[in-house]
């Protein structure tokens, strides 16, 4: 029978150890520990994310019970105090940089989006992760409430979080959206929380298309009307110009207004875009697909540990969030590489209960029965 490393060992091999150590040297601060290392910290926290460990003691006890297997992965034993101090003091930027490396690798195997056009498609949104202000005083949000905000530009090619920024909860979404450098020719689906007419003009000047919802109180005049197929739920397709004194100065360009009534709910939507080439129904479908970023937030909050934290400092919290995002990319890479129809959640469940089993990872995902060891016939004869 061919020798197989543990499932956790095969997962960690997807992270280049050479790249990791190079990044660890670049993002180093303070004195080094005698036995502990950043690789040991990363391995323990990846294990914690995959198995749902919820406290420092839980993580350390679980790792200690499998120390004979972690040793072969280059991991040393971590005490509770060592792991806590590393989370508190060692720069989280290491895992932010590692996220970028894993993203590049995942993008090489990601499938395309489900639309016929060739433009890159992104959904931009942010989610609030609540924190207790008395325990996390640095997480400014409201008078009696703390939080951090996770801003994500989700690429629909594989649903990968290509643009990620973590800020205090009080930071407005549109301020971060303006900093994201989307590729020229790409399409960005955004909700009304990002409404900024000067930003719409800036995106148009850069050759970036956007699809959003038009505010109800926006003042405009119709320049041109196009025929629409009402059987598809479309109500209008117009070229408009803003008439408000301030709005017209911020966005002095012609935009497209598309009306759509959802046949299931009967709710009427009005979309605003600077793309005049795609059909009106495609514009409506693009905004509908923006829901994928909401599903991404829901998935990581339900399946990874980013709502309860094992440290109280800003560095410890960001370390945990960035490692969770790295784990998401590893799971996405496994899904792309396996080419199976299993969902990310099904893959995660399989890994959770088999993390320290010595089996081939792809055979486990395929559902192949485990190979039984062959008995030595000569030894049986001697007995």
TAVEN-V427554 format. One record per residue. BURIAL is I if it has 9 or more other C-alpha atoms within 8 Angstrom, else O. Layout:
BURIAL + BURIAL
//
This chain:
O + O + O + O + I + I + I + I + I + I + I + O + O + O + I + O + O + O + O + I + I + O + I + I + O + O + I + O + O + O + O + O + O + O + O + I + I + O + I + I + I + I + I + I + I + I + I + I + I + I + O + O + O + I + O + I + O + I + I + I + O + O + I + O + O + I + I + O + I + I + I + O + O + O + I + I + I + I + O + I + O + I + I + I + I + I + I + I + I + I + I + I + O + I + I + I + I + I + I + O + O + I + I + O + I + I + I + O + I + I + O + O + O + O + O + O + O + O + O + I + I + I + I + I + I + I + O + I + I + I + I + I + I + O + O + I + I + O + I + I + I + O + O + O + I + I + I + I + I + I + I + I + I + I + I + I + I + I + I + I + I + I + I + I + O + I + I + I + I + I + O + O + I + I + O + I + I + O + O + O + O + O + O + O + I + I + I + I + I + I + I + I + O + I + O + O + I + O + O + I + I + O + I + I + O + O + O + I + I + I + I + I + I + I + O + O + O + O + O + I + O + I + O + O + I + O + O + I + O + O + O + O + I + I + I + I + I + I + I + I + I + I + I + I + O + O + I + I + O + I + I + I + O + I + I + I + I + I + I + I + I + I + O + O + O + O + O + O + I + I + I + I + I + I + I + O + O + O + O + I + O + O + I + I + O + I + I + O + O + I + O + I + I + I + O + I + I + O + I + I + I + O + O + I + I + I + O + O + I + I + I + I + O + I + I + I + I + I + I + I + I + I + I + I + I + I + I + I + I + I + I + I + I + O + I + I + O + O + O + O + O + O + O + I + O + O + I + I + O + I + I + I + O + O + I + I + O + O + I + I + O + O + I + I + I + O + O + O + O + O + O + O + O + O + O + O + O + O + O + O + O + O + O
//
